Amino acid sequence: MRYLFWLLLLFAAAVVVTIGAHSPAYVMFVYPPYRVDMSLTLFICMMLLAMFVGYGVSAS
């Protein structure tokens, strides 16, 4: 039963990511004369990766 719950949770997360990936939103960083545009989905993935890496570095 526990494995079924985790499997359903994994599928629900995949659906949320798929729906969120089709968002037309973007993030723009401006530091004159430079400008960086990226999708909101990529920005969120990069922030999550940075959080996990930071946690891993601080835990060791």
HTML snippet that shows the backbone in 3Dmol.js (N, CA, C, O; Angstrom):
<script src="https://3Dmol.org/build/3Dmol-min.js"></script>
<div id="view" style="width:600px;height:400px;position:relative"></div>
<script>
const pdb = `
ATOM      1  N   MET A   1       0.824  -1.187   0.000  1.00  0.00           N
ATOM      2  CA  MET A   1       0.000   0.000   0.000  1.00  0.00           C
ATOM      3  C   MET A   1       0.875   1.260   0.000  1.00  0.00           C
ATOM      4  O   MET A   1       0.557   2.254  -0.653  1.00  0.00           O
ATOM      5  N   ARG A   2       1.973   1.194   0.741  1.00  0.00           N
ATOM      6  CA  ARG A   2       2.861   2.343   0.829  1.00  0.00           C
ATOM      7  C   ARG A   2       3.489   2.644  -0.535  1.00  0.00           C
ATOM      8  O   ARG A   2       3.628   3.805  -0.919  1.00  0.00           O
ATOM      9  N   TYR A   3       3.866   1.585  -1.265  1.00  0.00           N
ATOM     10  CA  TYR A   3       4.464   1.781  -2.585  1.00  0.00           C
ATOM     11  C   TYR A   3       3.462   2.379  -3.570  1.00  0.00           C
ATOM     12  O   TYR A   3       3.834   3.179  -4.428  1.00  0.00           O
ATOM     13  N   LEU A   4       2.219   1.998  -3.451  1.00  0.00           N
ATOM     14  CA  LEU A   4       1.175   2.562  -4.309  1.00  0.00           C
ATOM     15  C   LEU A   4       1.016   4.052  -4.038  1.00  0.00           C
ATOM     16  O   LEU A   4       0.848   4.835  -4.973  1.00  0.00           O
ATOM     17  N   PHE A   5       1.067   4.450  -2.782  1.00  0.00           N
ATOM     18  CA  PHE A   5       0.976   5.866  -2.429  1.00  0.00           C
ATOM     19  C   PHE A   5       2.128   6.654  -3.043  1.00  0.00           C
ATOM     20  O   PHE A   5       1.908   7.720  -3.619  1.00  0.00           O
ATOM     21  N   TRP A   6       3.351   6.146  -2.926  1.00  0.00           N
ATOM     22  CA  TRP A   6       4.511   6.843  -3.477  1.00  0.00           C
ATOM     23  C   TRP A   6       4.463   6.889  -5.002  1.00  0.00           C
ATOM     24  O   TRP A   6       4.880   7.876  -5.607  1.00  0.00           O
ATOM     25  N   LEU A   7       3.961   5.839  -5.618  1.00  0.00           N
ATOM     26  CA  LEU A   7       3.835   5.810  -7.069  1.00  0.00           C
ATOM     27  C   LEU A   7       2.810   6.845  -7.535  1.00  0.00           C
ATOM     28  O   LEU A   7       3.046   7.558  -8.510  1.00  0.00           O
ATOM     29  N   LEU A   8       1.690   6.927  -6.850  1.00  0.00           N
ATOM     30  CA  LEU A   8       0.690   7.943  -7.187  1.00  0.00           C
ATOM     31  C   LEU A   8       1.226   9.351  -6.959  1.00  0.00           C
ATOM     32  O   LEU A   8       0.945  10.255  -7.746  1.00  0.00           O
ATOM     33  N   LEU A   9       1.979   9.541  -5.912  1.00  0.00           N
ATOM     34  CA  LEU A   9       2.584  10.838  -5.640  1.00  0.00           C
ATOM     35  C   LEU A   9       3.589  11.214  -6.730  1.00  0.00           C
ATOM     36  O   LEU A   9       3.653  12.371  -7.146  1.00  0.00           O
ATOM     37  N   LEU A  10       4.366  10.246  -7.188  1.00  0.00           N
ATOM     38  CA  LEU A  10       5.317  10.482  -8.266  1.00  0.00           C
ATOM     39  C   LEU A  10       4.599  10.854  -9.557  1.00  0.00           C
ATOM     40  O   LEU A  10       5.017  11.788 -10.241  1.00  0.00           O
ATOM     41  N   PHE A  11       3.533  10.147  -9.903  1.00  0.00           N
ATOM     42  CA  PHE A  11       2.770  10.476 -11.093  1.00  0.00           C
ATOM     43  C   PHE A  11       2.117  11.855 -10.989  1.00  0.00           C
ATOM     44  O   PHE A  11       2.068  12.591 -11.975  1.00  0.00           O
ATOM     45  N   ALA A  12       1.621  12.205  -9.818  1.00  0.00           N
ATOM     46  CA  ALA A  12       1.017  13.523  -9.625  1.00  0.00           C
ATOM     47  C   ALA A  12       2.071  14.620  -9.795  1.00  0.00           C
ATOM     48  O   ALA A  12       1.789  15.666 -10.379  1.00  0.00           O
ATOM     49  N   ALA A  13       3.269  14.387  -9.292  1.00  0.00           N
ATOM     50  CA  ALA A  13       4.346  15.363  -9.461  1.00  0.00           C
ATOM     51  C   ALA A  13       4.718  15.507 -10.931  1.00  0.00           C
ATOM     52  O   ALA A  13       5.002  16.612 -11.394  1.00  0.00           O
ATOM     53  N   ALA A  14       4.720  14.399 -11.666  1.00  0.00           N
ATOM     54  CA  ALA A  14       5.032  14.454 -13.091  1.00  0.00           C
ATOM     55  C   ALA A  14       3.973  15.254 -13.850  1.00  0.00           C
ATOM     56  O   ALA A  14       4.305  16.002 -14.770  1.00  0.00           O
ATOM     57  N   VAL A  15       2.727  15.106 -13.481  1.00  0.00           N
ATOM     58  CA  VAL A  15       1.651  15.872 -14.121  1.00  0.00           C
ATOM     59  C   VAL A  15       1.806  17.355 -13.826  1.00  0.00           C
ATOM     60  O   VAL A  15       1.642  18.184 -14.721  1.00  0.00           O
ATOM     61  N   VAL A  16       2.118  17.697 -12.591  1.00  0.00           N
ATOM     62  CA  VAL A  16       2.292  19.104 -12.219  1.00  0.00           C
ATOM     63  C   VAL A  16       3.464  19.722 -12.977  1.00  0.00           C
ATOM     64  O   VAL A  16       3.365  20.854 -13.449  1.00  0.00           O
ATOM     65  N   VAL A  17       4.560  19.001 -13.097  1.00  0.00           N
ATOM     66  CA  VAL A  17       5.723  19.510 -13.824  1.00  0.00           C
ATOM     67  C   VAL A  17       5.397  19.684 -15.300  1.00  0.00           C
ATOM     68  O   VAL A  17       5.799  20.674 -15.911  1.00  0.00           O
ATOM     69  N   THR A  18       4.680  18.740 -15.873  1.00  0.00           N
ATOM     70  CA  THR A  18       4.313  18.830 -17.293  1.00  0.00           C
ATOM     71  C   THR A  18       3.399  20.013 -17.554  1.00  0.00           C
ATOM     72  O   THR A  18       3.588  20.739 -18.530  1.00  0.00           O
ATOM     73  N   ILE A  19       2.425  20.212 -16.706  1.00  0.00           N
ATOM     74  CA  ILE A  19       1.517  21.355 -16.879  1.00  0.00           C
ATOM     75  C   ILE A  19       2.269  22.660 -16.671  1.00  0.00           C
ATOM     76  O   ILE A  19       2.051  23.625 -17.403  1.00  0.00           O
ATOM     77  N   GLY A  20       3.146  22.699 -15.686  1.00  0.00           N
ATOM     78  CA  GLY A  20       3.917  23.908 -15.420  1.00  0.00           C
ATOM     79  C   GLY A  20       4.933  24.228 -16.498  1.00  0.00           C
ATOM     80  O   GLY A  20       5.302  25.389 -16.678  1.00  0.00           O
ATOM     81  N   ALA A  21       5.391  23.212 -17.219  1.00  0.00           N
ATOM     82  CA  ALA A  21       6.392  23.418 -18.262  1.00  0.00           C
ATOM     83  C   ALA A  21       5.819  24.144 -19.470  1.00  0.00           C
ATOM     84  O   ALA A  21       6.572  24.716 -20.257  1.00  0.00           O
ATOM     85  N   HIS A  22       4.518  24.131 -19.628  1.00  0.00           N
ATOM     86  CA  HIS A  22       3.897  24.795 -20.770  1.00  0.00           C
ATOM     87  C   HIS A  22       3.522  26.243 -20.454  1.00  0.00           C
ATOM     88  O   HIS A  22       2.781  26.875 -21.207  1.00  0.00           O
ATOM     89  N   SER A  23       4.023  26.749 -19.370  1.00  0.00           N
ATOM     90  CA  SER A  23       3.743  28.125 -18.979  1.00  0.00           C
ATOM     91  C   SER A  23       4.552  29.097 -19.841  1.00  0.00           C
ATOM     92  O   SER A  23       5.743  28.876 -20.055  1.00  0.00           O
ATOM     93  N   PRO A  24       3.932  30.160 -20.333  1.00  0.00           N
ATOM     94  CA  PRO A  24       4.674  31.128 -21.142  1.00  0.00           C
ATOM     95  C   PRO A  24       5.481  32.128 -20.307  1.00  0.00           C
ATOM     96  O   PRO A  24       6.086  33.049 -20.856  1.00  0.00           O
ATOM     97  N   ALA A  25       5.489  31.949 -18.998  1.00  0.00           N
ATOM     98  CA  ALA A  25       6.184  32.899 -18.134  1.00  0.00           C
ATOM     99  C   ALA A  25       7.699  32.765 -18.278  1.00  0.00           C
ATOM    100  O   ALA A  25       8.212  31.697 -18.612  1.00  0.00           O
ATOM    101  N   TYR A  26       8.397  33.856 -18.024  1.00  0.00           N
ATOM    102  CA  TYR A  26       9.846  33.831 -18.078  1.00  0.00           C
ATOM    103  C   TYR A  26      10.409  34.740 -16.997  1.00  0.00           C
ATOM    104  O   TYR A  26       9.705  35.573 -16.427  1.00  0.00           O
ATOM    105  N   VAL A  27      11.691  34.558 -16.732  1.00  0.00           N
ATOM    106  CA  VAL A  27      12.411  35.354 -15.737  1.00  0.00           C
ATOM    107  C   VAL A  27      13.492  36.120 -16.476  1.00  0.00           C
ATOM    108  O   VAL A  27      14.182  35.566 -17.332  1.00  0.00           O
ATOM    109  N   MET A  28      13.639  37.398 -16.142  1.00  0.00           N
ATOM    110  CA  MET A  28      14.643  38.216 -16.808  1.00  0.00           C
ATOM    111  C   MET A  28      15.514  38.898 -15.751  1.00  0.00           C
ATOM    112  O   MET A  28      15.009  39.563 -14.847  1.00  0.00           O
ATOM    113  N   PHE A  29      16.811  38.721 -15.881  1.00  0.00           N
ATOM    114  CA  PHE A  29      17.785  39.400 -15.028  1.00  0.00           C
ATOM    115  C   PHE A  29      18.474  40.457 -15.870  1.00  0.00           C
ATOM    116  O   PHE A  29      18.951  40.174 -16.969  1.00  0.00           O
ATOM    117  N   VAL A  30      18.524  41.679 -15.349  1.00  0.00           N
ATOM    118  CA  VAL A  30      19.138  42.781 -16.089  1.00  0.00           C
ATOM    119  C   VAL A  30      20.247  43.384 -15.246  1.00  0.00           C
ATOM    120  O   VAL A  30      20.034  43.812 -14.111  1.00  0.00           O
ATOM    121  N   TYR A  31      21.422  43.406 -15.825  1.00  0.00           N
ATOM    122  CA  TYR A  31      22.564  44.101 -15.241  1.00  0.00           C
ATOM    123  C   TYR A  31      23.231  44.812 -16.406  1.00  0.00           C
ATOM    124  O   TYR A  31      24.002  44.206 -17.150  1.00  0.00           O
ATOM    125  N   PRO A  32      22.932  46.110 -16.569  1.00  0.00           N
ATOM    126  CA  PRO A  32      23.361  46.820 -17.791  1.00  0.00           C
ATOM    127  C   PRO A  32      24.850  46.642 -18.058  1.00  0.00           C
ATOM    128  O   PRO A  32      25.651  46.795 -17.136  1.00  0.00           O
ATOM    129  N   PRO A  33      25.233  46.335 -19.243  1.00  0.00           N
ATOM    130  CA  PRO A  33      24.492  46.204 -20.501  1.00  0.00           C
ATOM    131  C   PRO A  33      24.051  44.773 -20.801  1.00  0.00           C
ATOM    132  O   PRO A  33      23.756  44.462 -21.955  1.00  0.00           O
ATOM    133  N   TYR A  34      23.996  43.892 -19.795  1.00  0.00           N
ATOM    134  CA  TYR A  34      23.659  42.491 -20.020  1.00  0.00           C
ATOM    135  C   TYR A  34      22.202  42.220 -19.649  1.00  0.00           C
ATOM    136  O   TYR A  34      21.625  42.887 -18.790  1.00  0.00           O
ATOM    137  N   ARG A  35      21.625  41.220 -20.322  1.00  0.00           N
ATOM    138  CA  ARG A  35      20.269  40.791 -20.018  1.00  0.00           C
ATOM    139  C   ARG A  35      20.197  39.278 -20.215  1.00  0.00           C
ATOM    140  O   ARG A  35      20.627  38.760 -21.246  1.00  0.00           O
ATOM    141  N   VAL A  36      19.658  38.580 -19.236  1.00  0.00           N
ATOM    142  CA  VAL A  36      19.519  37.129 -19.303  1.00  0.00           C
ATOM    143  C   VAL A  36      18.042  36.787 -19.194  1.00  0.00           C
ATOM    144  O   VAL A  36      17.394  37.132 -18.206  1.00  0.00           O
ATOM    145  N   ASP A  37      17.501  36.105 -20.214  1.00  0.00           N
ATOM    146  CA  ASP A  37      16.120  35.638 -20.208  1.00  0.00           C
ATOM    147  C   ASP A  37      16.127  34.122 -20.111  1.00  0.00           C
ATOM    148  O   ASP A  37      16.897  33.454 -20.800  1.00  0.00           O
ATOM    149  N   MET A  38      15.270  33.581 -19.256  1.00  0.00           N
ATOM    150  CA  MET A  38      15.118  32.130 -19.171  1.00  0.00           C
ATOM    151  C   MET A  38      13.677  31.816 -18.794  1.00  0.00           C
ATOM    152  O   MET A  38      12.970  32.655 -18.235  1.00  0.00           O
ATOM    153  N   SER A  39      13.259  30.615 -19.102  1.00  0.00           N
ATOM    154  CA  SER A  39      11.892  30.221 -18.782  1.00  0.00           C
ATOM    155  C   SER A  39      11.743  30.070 -17.267  1.00  0.00           C
ATOM    156  O   SER A  39      12.713  29.813 -16.553  1.00  0.00           O
ATOM    157  N   LEU A  40      10.530  30.232 -16.807  1.00  0.00           N
ATOM    158  CA  LEU A  40      10.260  30.096 -15.380  1.00  0.00           C
ATOM    159  C   LEU A  40      10.534  28.673 -14.913  1.00  0.00           C
ATOM    160  O   LEU A  40      11.011  28.464 -13.798  1.00  0.00           O
ATOM    161  N   THR A  41      10.235  27.699 -15.757  1.00  0.00           N
ATOM    162  CA  THR A  41      10.475  26.297 -15.407  1.00  0.00           C
ATOM    163  C   THR A  41      11.963  26.026 -15.211  1.00  0.00           C
ATOM    164  O   THR A  41      12.355  25.367 -14.247  1.00  0.00           O
ATOM    165  N   LEU A  42      12.792  26.533 -16.123  1.00  0.00           N
ATOM    166  CA  LEU A  42      14.238  26.363 -15.980  1.00  0.00           C
ATOM    167  C   LEU A  42      14.746  27.060 -14.727  1.00  0.00           C
ATOM    168  O   LEU A  42      15.603  26.520 -14.027  1.00  0.00           O
ATOM    169  N   PHE A  43      14.236  28.240 -14.435  1.00  0.00           N
ATOM    170  CA  PHE A  43      14.653  28.984 -13.243  1.00  0.00           C
ATOM    171  C   PHE A  43      14.321  28.206 -11.970  1.00  0.00           C
ATOM    172  O   PHE A  43      15.147  28.120 -11.061  1.00  0.00           O
ATOM    173  N   ILE A  44      13.119  27.642 -11.904  1.00  0.00           N
ATOM    174  CA  ILE A  44      12.710  26.879 -10.722  1.00  0.00           C
ATOM    175  C   ILE A  44      13.571  25.631 -10.573  1.00  0.00           C
ATOM    176  O   ILE A  44      13.983  25.293  -9.464  1.00  0.00           O
ATOM    177  N   CYS A  45      13.851  24.937 -11.691  1.00  0.00           N
ATOM    178  CA  CYS A  45      14.713  23.753 -11.637  1.00  0.00           C
ATOM    179  C   CYS A  45      16.118  24.118 -11.164  1.00  0.00           C
ATOM    180  O   CYS A  45      16.711  23.390 -10.368  1.00  0.00           O
ATOM    181  N   MET A  46      16.647  25.228 -11.643  1.00  0.00           N
ATOM    182  CA  MET A  46      17.979  25.655 -11.225  1.00  0.00           C
ATOM    183  C   MET A  46      18.006  26.046  -9.747  1.00  0.00           C
ATOM    184  O   MET A  46      18.987  25.777  -9.054  1.00  0.00           O
ATOM    185  N   MET A  47      16.950  26.668  -9.269  1.00  0.00           N
ATOM    186  CA  MET A  47      16.893  27.038  -7.856  1.00  0.00           C
ATOM    187  C   MET A  47      16.795  25.802  -6.965  1.00  0.00           C
ATOM    188  O   MET A  47      17.423  25.749  -5.907  1.00  0.00           O
ATOM    189  N   LEU A  48      16.003  24.799  -7.390  1.00  0.00           N
ATOM    190  CA  LEU A  48      15.920  23.553  -6.627  1.00  0.00           C
ATOM    191  C   LEU A  48      17.266  22.831  -6.613  1.00  0.00           C
ATOM    192  O   LEU A  48      17.679  22.310  -5.577  1.00  0.00           O
ATOM    193  N   LEU A  49      17.943  22.799  -7.747  1.00  0.00           N
ATOM    194  CA  LEU A  49      19.261  22.177  -7.813  1.00  0.00           C
ATOM    195  C   LEU A  49      20.245  22.903  -6.899  1.00  0.00           C
ATOM    196  O   LEU A  49      21.020  22.263  -6.190  1.00  0.00           O
ATOM    197  N   ALA A  50      20.216  24.235  -6.912  1.00  0.00           N
ATOM    198  CA  ALA A  50      21.101  25.013  -6.045  1.00  0.00           C
ATOM    199  C   ALA A  50      20.789  24.742  -4.569  1.00  0.00           C
ATOM    200  O   ALA A  50      21.700  24.685  -3.743  1.00  0.00           O
ATOM    201  N   MET A  51      19.511  24.576  -4.240  1.00  0.00           N
ATOM    202  CA  MET A  51      19.126  24.297  -2.862  1.00  0.00           C
ATOM    203  C   MET A  51      19.664  22.933  -2.422  1.00  0.00           C
ATOM    204  O   MET A  51      20.207  22.802  -1.325  1.00  0.00           O
ATOM    205  N   PHE A  52      19.510  21.906  -3.291  1.00  0.00           N
ATOM    206  CA  PHE A  52      19.994  20.577  -2.940  1.00  0.00           C
ATOM    207  C   PHE A  52      21.513  20.539  -2.848  1.00  0.00           C
ATOM    208  O   PHE A  52      22.059  19.889  -1.957  1.00  0.00           O
ATOM    209  N   VAL A  53      22.201  21.221  -3.748  1.00  0.00           N
ATOM    210  CA  VAL A  53      23.660  21.270  -3.693  1.00  0.00           C
ATOM    211  C   VAL A  53      24.115  22.003  -2.440  1.00  0.00           C
ATOM    212  O   VAL A  53      25.041  21.555  -1.764  1.00  0.00           O
ATOM    213  N   GLY A  54      23.479  23.123  -2.123  1.00  0.00           N
ATOM    214  CA  GLY A  54      23.828  23.862  -0.908  1.00  0.00           C
ATOM    215  C   GLY A  54      23.595  23.058   0.350  1.00  0.00           C
ATOM    216  O   GLY A  54      24.392  23.097   1.287  1.00  0.00           O
ATOM    217  N   TYR A  55      22.484  22.320   0.361  1.00  0.00           N
ATOM    218  CA  TYR A  55      22.202  21.460   1.519  1.00  0.00           C
ATOM    219  C   TYR A  55      23.243  20.347   1.625  1.00  0.00           C
ATOM    220  O   TYR A  55      23.717  20.028   2.715  1.00  0.00           O
ATOM    221  N   GLY A  56      23.596  19.758   0.470  1.00  0.00           N
ATOM    222  CA  GLY A  56      24.594  18.697   0.473  1.00  0.00           C
ATOM    223  C   GLY A  56      25.955  19.183   0.928  1.00  0.00           C
ATOM    224  O   GLY A  56      26.660  18.473   1.645  1.00  0.00           O
ATOM    225  N   VAL A  57      26.333  20.384   0.522  1.00  0.00           N
ATOM    226  CA  VAL A  57      27.635  20.936   0.927  1.00  0.00           C
ATOM    227  C   VAL A  57      27.634  21.275   2.406  1.00  0.00           C
ATOM    228  O   VAL A  57      28.622  21.028   3.099  1.00  0.00           O
ATOM    229  N   SER A  58      26.538  21.838   2.900  1.00  0.00           N
ATOM    230  CA  SER A  58      26.506  22.238   4.314  1.00  0.00           C
ATOM    231  C   SER A  58      26.357  21.024   5.233  1.00  0.00           C
ATOM    232  O   SER A  58      26.771  21.082   6.391  1.00  0.00           O
ATOM    233  N   ALA A  59      25.776  19.929   4.740  1.00  0.00           N
ATOM    234  CA  ALA A  59      25.586  18.740   5.578  1.00  0.00           C
ATOM    235  C   ALA A  59      26.868  17.919   5.721  1.00  0.00           C
ATOM    236  O   ALA A  59      27.010  17.129   6.655  1.00  0.00           O
ATOM    237  N   SER A  60      27.788  18.114   4.794  1.00  0.00           N
ATOM    238  CA  SER A  60      29.007  17.283   4.859  1.00  0.00           C
ATOM    239  C   SER A  60      30.140  17.969   5.581  1.00  0.00           C
ATOM    240  O   SER A  60      31.223  17.398   5.714  1.00  0.00           O
TER     241      SER A  60
END
`;
const viewer = $3Dmol.createViewer("view");
viewer.addModel(pdb, "pdb");
viewer.setStyle({}, {cartoon: {color: "spectrum"}});
viewer.zoomTo();
viewer.render();
</script>
